[in-house]
């Protein structure tokens, strides 16, 4: 085609060669796409039939680094903000962090690079601070484009059906729980309310994209909810088997989707469950056990829950005993059991017993010992009996206060045994005071009460005039005297029969003021020692109250 009938002149030759080179370059540019497309049809499948994740991994062969996977540039001298870990110490720049990422890669395969990058940035998301994109597309435009392609009106995405990969039967959903605090324990209602963070992760490759093709955005957020009217993506259903309030009532939270299709859905809120409290018998030194049963709320599903080794994490908020709270969780006594598709967590809550010890236990013990002080008072002190009764009423009032703190139950509670035993000791002290008062004022002779009464002298009981009157009265009524003798004889027989009873024998004992005082001394000694032994036994056998349940109890933890 370059031949011509007329040969060009020497002056025209340079212009002619220049024109030929231009036409040749245009022909090459026009024909090259058809040649490439022809090769593709013969040797390769159509790229539209390749899954997005597979195409993404094929494109990461030469870019297995922190920012290269996103088609961005690494900012070497930038010091990002992150939470230090064992693998990633603090105060490191982006270049050092990128080197650590390279060391975590097991091999040079695309899969190892891809998975290592996802795991690393999920734990320490620093790529947004260390990577810079020269793309003219903004992050907002990138995320809009990604969401339109995945869940837009033109897509075939179905929020009711999970994505199950080829040759697999179900989607694996990783579940982990963060414990923050116990907000309320209602013993009367039998419920426990805790504040938790529910973290679920799974992979939905229908939502995956290649960051290099969409401006470098590595993640985007979707509306996520168990309510079909409020979600844009599919989410698994999780609930409590012993729920009082459903997990579906937790506040709404968006789900974060990474470019490989990994979905991270975290929700925070209070969860209330029905509990069969174990350990309440040892109130107020009890550790209450309350189980929470997490399970799939649907019968037939295409997804399985995967429980990692550290499925339950206690936050720094519960690292030590919380102040101004009645109950605190005991992490070392909390037990976890994984079976099939259910996760059983038995939380153990320790009660702040100092309040009950200072306000209830110690006053009850002190007032009981105070009632023994009545043994040290003389019977001639009129307030002795009133003192004992007053302290007994105080102990009764203390036990009434515990009624509002404990449920009505058939179980034997430690605090009830302590307060009732203290009441019995106080009642015994009051009864001893009554017996001593009776013996003192009935059986003790006045000469024993006051030895100086005879020395001071006393006027004669009867005068001579009275004697004469009595004799004259008897002489004037002889029949009455005979009748009186008969009556006195009958009374003596009755008194003789009564004298054989136990109480009569006690009365017939020659009680003196000194013997009654000795009785008070022995009572003070015996009551004090017995009550001390009672308190020691109560505290040493405190952990034996209640039945041991190996599945629910905190005693064997």
C-alpha positions as CSV (number, residue, x, y, z in Angstrom):
1,X,0.0,0.0,0.0
2,X,3.0,2.3,0.2
3,X,3.8,1.9,-3.4
4,X,3.0,4.8,-5.7
5,X,3.0,5.2,-9.5
6,X,5.0,8.4,-9.3
7,X,8.2,8.5,-7.3
8,X,8.3,11.5,-4.9
9,X,10.9,14.1,-5.2
10,X,13.7,14.6,-2.7
11,X,12.0,17.6,-1.1
12,X,8.8,15.6,-0.7
13,X,10.4,12.5,0.8
14,X,10.7,13.6,4.5
15,X,7.0,14.6,4.6
16,X,6.0,11.3,3.0
17,X,7.9,9.2,5.5
18,X,6.5,11.1,8.4
19,X,2.9,10.5,7.1
20,X,3.6,6.8,6.7
21,X,4.8,6.5,10.3
22,X,1.7,8.2,11.6
23,X,-0.6,6.0,9.7
24,X,1.2,2.9,10.9
25,X,0.9,3.9,14.5
26,X,-2.8,4.5,14.2
27,X,-3.3,1.1,12.6
28,X,-1.5,-0.6,15.4
29,X,-3.6,1.2,18.1
30,X,-6.9,0.3,16.3
31,X,-6.1,-3.4,15.7
32,X,-4.6,-4.2,19.1
33,X,-7.8,-4.4,21.1
34,X,-9.3,-6.9,18.6
35,X,-6.3,-9.0,18.8
36,X,-6.4,-9.0,22.6
37,X,-10.1,-9.8,22.7
38,X,-9.6,-12.6,20.3
39,X,-7.0,-14.2,22.6
40,X,-9.3,-13.8,25.5
41,X,-12.1,-15.6,23.8
42,X,-9.9,-18.5,22.9
43,X,-7.9,-19.0,26.1
44,X,-9.7,-17.3,29.1
45,X,-13.2,-17.2,30.5
46,X,-15.2,-14.0,30.6
47,X,-14.2,-11.8,33.6
48,X,-17.8,-11.2,34.4
49,X,-18.2,-14.9,35.3
50,X,-15.3,-14.9,37.8
51,X,-16.3,-14.2,41.4
52,X,-15.3,-10.8,42.6
53,X,-13.2,-12.1,45.5
54,X,-11.3,-14.5,43.1
55,X,-10.5,-11.6,40.7
56,X,-9.4,-9.5,43.7
57,X,-7.0,-12.2,44.9
58,X,-5.6,-12.6,41.4
59,X,-4.8,-8.9,41.3
60,X,-2.9,-8.9,44.6
61,X,0.1,-11.0,43.5
62,X,2.5,-8.1,43.1
63,X,1.0,-5.8,45.7
64,X,1.1,-7.8,49.0
65,X,1.7,-4.9,51.3
66,X,-0.2,-2.6,53.6
67,X,-1.2,-0.1,51.0
68,X,-0.4,-1.8,47.7
69,X,-3.4,-4.1,48.1
70,X,-5.6,-1.0,47.9
71,X,-3.6,0.6,45.1
72,X,-2.4,3.3,47.4
73,X,1.0,4.8,48.4
74,X,2.5,4.1,51.8
75,X,3.3,7.2,54.0
76,X,6.5,6.0,55.6
77,X,7.1,8.7,58.2
78,X,3.5,9.0,59.6
79,X,2.9,7.8,63.2
80,X,-0.7,6.6,63.3
81,X,-2.9,6.4,66.3
82,X,-3.8,2.8,67.4
83,X,-4.2,0.6,70.4
84,X,-0.9,-1.2,71.2
85,X,-0.9,-5.0,71.2
86,X,1.8,-7.7,71.9
87,X,2.5,-8.0,68.2
88,X,2.4,-4.2,67.6
89,X,4.1,-2.0,70.2
90,X,3.3,1.6,70.6
91,X,5.0,4.6,68.8
92,X,5.6,2.9,65.5
93,X,5.5,4.6,62.1
94,X,3.7,3.3,59.0
95,X,6.9,1.8,57.5
96,X,7.5,-0.3,60.6
97,X,3.9,-1.4,60.8
98,X,4.1,-2.4,57.1
99,X,7.1,-4.6,57.9
100,X,5.3,-6.3,60.7
101,X,2.4,-7.1,58.3
102,X,4.9,-8.7,55.9
103,X,6.2,-10.9,58.7
104,X,2.7,-12.2,59.5
105,X,2.3,-13.7,56.0
106,X,2.8,-17.4,56.0
107,X,3.8,-17.8,52.4
108,X,3.9,-15.9,49.2
109,X,0.6,-17.2,47.9
110,X,-2.2,-14.8,47.0
111,X,-4.5,-16.3,49.6
112,X,-2.1,-15.9,52.5
113,X,-1.4,-12.3,51.6
114,X,-5.1,-11.5,51.2
115,X,-6.2,-13.2,54.5
116,X,-3.3,-11.8,56.5
117,X,-4.1,-8.3,55.3
118,X,-7.7,-8.6,56.4
119,X,-6.9,-10.1,59.8
120,X,-4.2,-7.5,60.5
121,X,-6.3,-4.5,59.6
122,X,-9.3,-5.8,61.4
123,X,-7.4,-5.8,64.7
124,X,-5.3,-2.7,64.0
125,X,-7.1,-0.5,61.4
126,X,-4.2,1.8,60.4
127,X,-4.5,1.7,56.6
128,X,-6.7,4.8,56.6
129,X,-3.9,6.7,58.3
130,X,-0.9,5.2,56.5
131,X,-2.2,5.0,52.9
132,X,-2.6,7.8,50.4
133,X,-4.5,7.6,47.2
134,X,-3.9,9.7,44.1
135,X,-7.2,8.7,42.7
136,X,-9.4,11.6,41.6
137,X,-12.4,9.7,43.0
138,X,-13.4,10.6,46.6
139,X,-14.2,8.1,49.3
140,X,-17.8,9.2,49.3
141,X,-18.2,8.5,45.6
142,X,-16.4,5.2,46.0
143,X,-18.7,3.9,48.7
144,X,-21.8,5.1,46.8
145,X,-20.7,3.3,43.7
146,X,-19.9,0.1,45.7
147,X,-23.3,0.0,47.5
148,X,-25.2,0.7,44.2
149,X,-23.4,-2.2,42.5
150,X,-24.0,-4.6,45.5
151,X,-27.5,-3.8,46.8
152,X,-28.9,-1.2,44.3
153,X,-32.2,-1.6,42.4
154,X,-30.4,-3.2,39.5
155,X,-28.7,-5.9,41.7
156,X,-30.1,-9.3,42.5
157,X,-29.2,-9.1,46.2
158,X,-31.7,-10.8,48.6
159,X,-31.6,-9.8,52.3
160,X,-33.5,-12.9,53.3
161,X,-31.0,-15.4,52.0
162,X,-27.4,-15.8,53.2
163,X,-24.6,-16.3,50.8
164,X,-23.4,-19.9,50.9
165,X,-20.1,-20.4,48.9
166,X,-19.9,-23.2,46.3
167,X,-19.3,-26.7,47.7
168,X,-20.3,-25.6,51.2
169,X,-23.6,-26.1,53.1
170,X,-23.7,-23.2,55.4
171,X,-22.2,-19.8,56.3
172,X,-19.9,-19.7,59.3
173,X,-20.8,-16.8,61.7
174,X,-18.1,-16.0,64.3
175,X,-19.6,-14.8,67.5
176,X,-17.9,-13.0,70.4
177,X,-19.2,-11.2,73.4
178,X,-17.8,-8.2,75.3
179,X,-18.9,-7.9,78.9
180,X,-19.1,-4.3,80.3
181,X,-21.2,-4.3,83.5
182,X,-24.2,-5.6,85.4
183,X,-26.9,-3.0,85.4
184,X,-29.5,-4.7,87.6
185,X,-30.2,-7.9,89.6
186,X,-33.8,-8.3,90.7
187,X,-34.0,-11.1,93.2
188,X,-37.7,-10.9,93.7
189,X,-38.3,-10.9,89.9
190,X,-35.6,-13.5,89.3
191,X,-33.9,-11.6,86.5
192,X,-30.5,-10.2,85.7
193,X,-29.7,-7.4,83.3
194,X,-26.2,-7.0,81.9
195,X,-24.7,-4.6,79.4
196,X,-22.9,-6.5,76.6
197,X,-21.4,-6.0,73.2
198,X,-22.5,-8.6,70.6
199,X,-19.9,-9.0,67.8
200,X,-20.8,-11.2,64.8
201,X,-18.6,-11.6,61.7
202,X,-19.3,-13.5,58.5
203,X,-18.4,-13.3,54.8
204,X,-20.9,-12.3,52.1
205,X,-19.0,-12.3,48.8
206,X,-22.0,-10.6,47.1
207,X,-20.8,-7.4,48.8
208,X,-17.1,-7.7,47.8
209,X,-15.4,-5.3,45.4
210,X,-11.9,-4.5,44.1
211,X,-10.6,-1.2,45.8
212,X,-8.3,-0.5,42.8
213,X,-11.4,-0.3,40.5
214,X,-13.4,2.0,42.7
215,X,-11.0,4.6,44.0
216,X,-9.3,2.7,46.8
217,X,-12.1,2.6,49.5
218,X,-11.5,-0.4,51.7
219,X,-14.8,-0.5,53.6
220,X,-18.3,0.8,53.7
221,X,-21.2,0.8,56.1
222,X,-24.7,-0.7,55.5
223,X,-27.9,-0.5,57.5
224,X,-28.2,-3.8,59.4
225,X,-31.1,-5.1,61.5
226,X,-33.1,-8.2,62.1
227,X,-36.1,-6.2,61.0
228,X,-36.4,-6.7,57.2
229,X,-37.8,-3.2,56.8
230,X,-34.7,-1.6,58.4
231,X,-31.8,-3.6,56.8
232,X,-30.0,-3.5,53.5
233,X,-28.0,-6.7,54.0
234,X,-28.6,-10.2,55.3
235,X,-27.8,-10.6,59.0
236,X,-28.0,-13.8,61.2
237,X,-30.6,-14.1,64.0
238,X,-29.3,-14.6,67.6
239,X,-31.3,-14.5,70.8
240,X,-31.5,-15.7,74.4
241,X,-33.3,-19.0,75.2
242,X,-34.0,-17.7,78.8
243,X,-34.8,-14.2,77.6
244,X,-36.9,-11.7,79.5
245,X,-36.3,-9.1,76.8
246,X,-35.3,-10.2,73.3
247,X,-32.0,-9.3,71.7
248,X,-34.0,-8.0,68.8
249,X,-34.8,-5.0,71.0
250,X,-31.1,-3.9,71.0
251,X,-30.5,-0.4,69.5
252,X,-29.9,-0.4,65.8
253,X,-26.3,-0.5,64.5
254,X,-24.7,-0.4,61.1
255,X,-22.7,-3.2,59.7
256,X,-19.2,-2.6,58.4
257,X,-18.3,-4.4,55.1
258,X,-14.7,-4.8,54.0
259,X,-13.8,-5.0,50.4
260,X,-13.5,-8.8,50.5
261,X,-17.1,-9.2,51.7
262,X,-16.3,-9.6,55.4
263,X,-19.2,-8.2,57.4
264,X,-18.6,-6.9,61.0
265,X,-21.8,-6.2,62.9
266,X,-21.4,-5.0,66.5
267,X,-24.3,-4.1,68.7
268,X,-24.3,-2.7,72.3
269,X,-27.1,-2.7,74.8
270,X,-28.6,-4.2,78.0
271,X,-29.8,-7.8,77.9
272,X,-32.2,-9.2,80.5
273,X,-32.5,-12.8,81.2
274,X,-34.5,-15.0,83.6
275,X,-32.2,-16.6,86.2
276,X,-32.5,-19.5,88.7
277,X,-30.2,-17.9,91.2
278,X,-27.8,-20.2,92.9
279,X,-25.9,-19.1,96.0
280,X,-28.6,-16.9,97.5
281,X,-28.6,-19.1,100.7
282,X,-25.3,-17.5,101.7
283,X,-26.6,-13.9,101.7
284,X,-25.0,-11.4,102.2
285,X,-21.7,-13.3,101.5
286,X,-23.1,-14.9,98.3
287,X,-22.0,-15.2,94.7
288,X,-25.1,-15.4,92.6
289,X,-24.9,-17.6,89.5
290,X,-27.0,-16.6,86.5
291,X,-26.8,-18.5,83.1
292,X,-27.3,-16.9,79.7
293,X,-28.1,-19.3,76.9
294,X,-27.3,-17.8,73.4
295,X,-28.7,-19.7,70.5
296,X,-30.0,-19.4,67.0
297,X,-33.6,-18.2,67.1
298,X,-34.5,-20.0,63.8
299,X,-35.1,-23.7,63.5
300,X,-33.7,-24.4,60.0
301,X,-31.0,-22.1,58.8
302,X,-28.2,-21.9,56.2
303,X,-25.6,-20.6,58.7
304,X,-23.7,-21.9,61.7
305,X,-22.3,-20.1,64.7
306,X,-18.6,-20.5,65.3
307,X,-17.4,-19.8,68.8
308,X,-13.7,-18.8,69.0
309,X,-11.6,-19.8,71.9
310,X,-11.9,-16.3,73.5
311,X,-15.6,-16.0,72.9
312,X,-16.2,-13.9,76.1
313,X,-14.0,-10.8,76.8
314,X,-14.2,-8.7,80.0
315,X,-13.5,-5.1,79.3
316,X,-11.3,-2.8,81.3
317,X,-14.4,-1.5,83.0
318,X,-14.6,-4.8,84.9
319,X,-10.9,-5.3,85.5
320,X,-11.3,-4.5,89.2
321,X,-14.2,-4.3,91.6
322,X,-16.5,-1.4,90.5
323,X,-17.2,1.2,93.1
324,X,-20.7,2.2,94.1
325,X,-22.2,-1.0,92.8
326,X,-23.9,-3.7,94.8
327,X,-22.9,-6.5,92.4
328,X,-19.6,-7.1,90.6
329,X,-18.9,-10.0,88.1
330,X,-16.2,-12.5,89.1
331,X,-14.4,-13.3,85.8
332,X,-12.4,-16.2,87.2
333,X,-15.6,-18.0,88.3
334,X,-17.6,-17.3,85.1
335,X,-18.0,-20.5,83.1
336,X,-18.5,-21.0,79.3
337,X,-19.9,-24.1,77.7
338,X,-20.2,-24.6,73.9
339,X,-22.5,-27.2,72.6
340,X,-23.7,-27.5,69.0
341,X,-25.2,-24.2,68.1
342,X,-25.7,-22.9,71.6
343,X,-23.4,-20.9,73.9
344,X,-24.0,-21.2,77.6
345,X,-22.4,-18.5,79.8
346,X,-22.8,-18.7,83.6
347,X,-22.0,-15.4,85.1
348,X,-21.1,-15.2,88.8
349,X,-21.8,-12.0,90.6
350,X,-20.3,-11.1,94.0
351,X,-22.3,-9.0,96.3
352,X,-20.8,-6.0,98.1
353,X,-21.2,-7.5,101.6
354,X,-19.6,-4.6,103.6
355,X,-22.9,-2.7,103.7
356,X,-24.8,-5.6,105.1
357,X,-22.1,-6.5,107.5
358,X,-21.9,-3.0,109.1
359,X,-25.6,-2.3,108.9
360,X,-27.2,-5.6,109.8
361,X,-24.8,-8.4,110.9
362,X,-22.6,-6.4,113.4
363,X,-25.5,-4.5,115.1
364,X,-27.4,-7.8,115.5
365,X,-24.4,-9.4,117.2
366,X,-23.6,-6.4,119.4
367,X,-27.2,-6.0,120.6
368,X,-27.4,-9.7,121.4
369,X,-24.3,-9.5,123.5
370,X,-25.7,-6.3,125.1
371,X,-28.7,-8.2,126.4
372,X,-26.3,-10.3,128.4
373,X,-25.5,-7.2,130.3
374,X,-28.7,-7.6,132.2
375,X,-27.1,-10.4,134.2
376,X,-24.7,-7.9,135.7
377,X,-27.5,-5.7,137.1
378,X,-29.0,-6.2,140.6
379,X,-32.6,-7.2,140.8
380,X,-33.3,-4.2,143.0
381,X,-32.6,-2.1,139.8
382,X,-36.1,-1.8,138.3
383,X,-34.9,-1.2,134.8
384,X,-33.2,-4.6,134.4
385,X,-36.2,-6.3,132.8
386,X,-37.0,-3.3,130.6
387,X,-33.4,-3.2,129.4
388,X,-33.5,-6.8,128.2
389,X,-36.8,-6.3,126.5
390,X,-35.6,-3.2,124.7
391,X,-32.5,-4.8,123.3
392,X,-34.7,-7.8,122.1
393,X,-37.0,-5.4,120.3
394,X,-34.0,-3.9,118.5
395,X,-32.9,-7.3,117.3
396,X,-36.4,-8.0,116.0
397,X,-36.4,-4.7,114.2
398,X,-33.1,-5.6,112.5
399,X,-34.6,-8.9,111.3
400,X,-37.6,-7.1,109.9
401,X,-35.2,-5.0,107.7
402,X,-33.9,-8.1,106.0
403,X,-37.5,-9.1,105.0
404,X,-37.4,-6.3,102.3
405,X,-34.0,-7.6,101.0
406,X,-34.8,-11.2,100.5
407,X,-37.5,-13.1,98.7
408,X,-40.0,-15.4,100.5
409,X,-38.5,-18.9,99.9
410,X,-38.5,-22.3,101.5
411,X,-34.7,-22.4,101.4
412,X,-32.7,-21.9,104.6
413,X,-30.8,-18.6,104.4
414,X,-27.7,-18.0,106.4
415,X,-28.7,-14.5,107.5
416,X,-32.1,-15.8,108.7
417,X,-30.4,-18.5,110.8
418,X,-28.1,-15.9,112.3
419,X,-30.8,-13.4,113.2
420,X,-33.1,-16.0,114.5
421,X,-30.4,-17.5,116.7
422,X,-29.6,-14.1,118.0
423,X,-33.2,-13.6,118.9
424,X,-33.4,-16.9,120.8
425,X,-30.3,-15.9,122.8
426,X,-31.9,-12.5,123.6
427,X,-35.2,-14.2,124.6
428,X,-33.3,-16.6,126.9
429,X,-31.6,-13.7,128.6
430,X,-35.0,-12.0,129.2
431,X,-36.5,-15.3,130.5
432,X,-33.6,-15.6,132.9
433,X,-34.3,-12.2,134.2
434,X,-37.9,-13.1,134.8
435,X,-37.0,-16.2,136.7
436,X,-34.5,-14.4,138.9
437,X,-37.0,-11.6,139.6
438,X,-39.6,-14.1,140.7
439,X,-37.2,-16.0,143.0
440,X,-35.9,-12.8,144.4
441,X,-39.1,-11.2,145.4
442,X,-40.9,-14.4,146.4
443,X,-38.4,-16.8,148.0
444,X,-35.7,-14.6,149.4
445,X,-36.2,-13.7,153.1
446,X,-36.0,-10.0,154.1
447,X,-33.2,-10.8,156.5
448,X,-31.1,-12.1,153.6
449,X,-31.8,-8.9,151.6
450,X,-30.6,-6.6,154.4
451,X,-28.6,-8.0,157.3
452,X,-28.8,-4.8,159.1
453,X,-32.6,-4.7,159.4
454,X,-32.6,-6.7,162.7
455,X,-29.9,-4.5,164.2
456,X,-31.8,-1.4,163.6
457,X,-34.9,-2.8,165.5
458,X,-38.5,-2.9,164.5
459,X,-41.7,-2.2,166.4
460,X,-43.7,-5.3,167.5
461,X,-46.3,-6.5,165.0
462,X,-49.0,-6.9,167.6
463,X,-49.7,-5.0,170.8
464,X,-51.2,-6.3,174.0
465,X,-54.5,-4.7,173.2
466,X,-54.6,-6.6,169.9
467,X,-53.8,-9.9,171.7
468,X,-56.5,-9.4,174.1
469,X,-59.0,-8.6,171.3
470,X,-57.9,-11.8,169.5
471,X,-58.3,-13.9,172.6
472,X,-61.6,-12.4,173.4
473,X,-62.7,-13.0,169.7
474,X,-61.8,-16.7,170.0
475,X,-63.5,-17.1,173.4
476,X,-66.7,-15.6,172.1
477,X,-66.8,-17.9,169.0
478,X,-65.7,-21.4,169.9
479,X,-67.5,-23.0,167.0
480,X,-65.6,-20.8,164.5
481,X,-62.4,-21.9,166.0
482,X,-63.2,-25.6,165.5
483,X,-64.3,-25.0,161.9
484,X,-61.1,-23.0,161.2
485,X,-59.0,-25.9,162.4
486,X,-60.7,-28.2,160.0
487,X,-60.1,-25.8,157.1
488,X,-56.5,-25.4,158.0
489,X,-56.0,-29.2,158.1
490,X,-57.4,-29.5,154.6
491,X,-55.2,-26.7,153.3
492,X,-52.1,-28.4,154.8
493,X,-52.9,-31.6,152.9
494,X,-53.2,-29.7,149.6
495,X,-50.0,-27.9,150.2
496,X,-48.3,-31.2,151.0
497,X,-49.4,-32.6,147.6
498,X,-48.2,-29.5,145.8
499,X,-44.8,-29.7,147.5
500,X,-44.0,-32.8,145.5
501,X,-44.0,-30.9,142.1
502,X,-40.7,-29.7,140.5
503,X,-41.5,-26.0,140.7
504,X,-42.4,-26.4,144.4
505,X,-39.1,-28.1,145.1
506,X,-37.4,-25.1,143.4
507,X,-39.4,-22.7,145.6
508,X,-38.6,-24.6,148.7
509,X,-34.9,-24.2,148.1
510,X,-33.5,-21.6,150.4
511,X,-32.7,-18.9,147.9
512,X,-30.6,-16.1,149.1
513,X,-29.5,-12.8,147.5
514,X,-26.0,-14.2,147.1
515,X,-27.2,-17.4,145.5
516,X,-29.2,-15.5,142.9
517,X,-26.2,-13.3,142.1
518,X,-24.2,-16.4,141.6
519,X,-26.9,-17.6,139.2
520,X,-26.6,-14.4,137.2
521,X,-22.8,-14.8,137.0
522,X,-23.1,-18.3,135.7
523,X,-25.8,-17.3,133.2
524,X,-23.6,-14.4,131.9
525,X,-20.6,-16.8,131.4
526,X,-22.7,-19.6,129.7
527,X,-24.7,-17.2,127.4
528,X,-21.6,-15.3,126.3
529,X,-19.5,-18.4,125.6
530,X,-22.4,-20.2,123.9
531,X,-23.2,-17.2,121.6
532,X,-19.5,-16.8,120.7
533,X,-19.4,-20.5,119.7
534,X,-22.6,-20.0,117.7
535,X,-21.1,-17.1,115.7
536,X,-17.9,-19.0,115.0
537,X,-19.9,-22.0,113.7
538,X,-22.1,-19.8,111.6
539,X,-19.1,-18.3,109.8
540,X,-17.2,-21.5,109.4
541,X,-20.2,-23.3,107.9
542,X,-21.3,-20.4,105.7
543,X,-20.3,-22.0,102.4
544,X,-22.3,-25.2,103.2
545,X,-25.6,-23.4,102.9
546,X,-27.5,-24.3,99.8
547,X,-27.4,-27.3,97.4
548,X,-24.4,-27.6,95.1
549,X,-25.4,-27.6,91.4
550,X,-22.3,-28.3,89.2
551,X,-24.0,-26.7,86.2
552,X,-25.0,-23.4,87.8
553,X,-23.2,-23.0,91.1
554,X,-20.2,-20.7,91.5
555,X,-18.9,-22.7,94.5
556,X,-17.2,-25.3,92.3
557,X,-15.8,-22.8,89.8
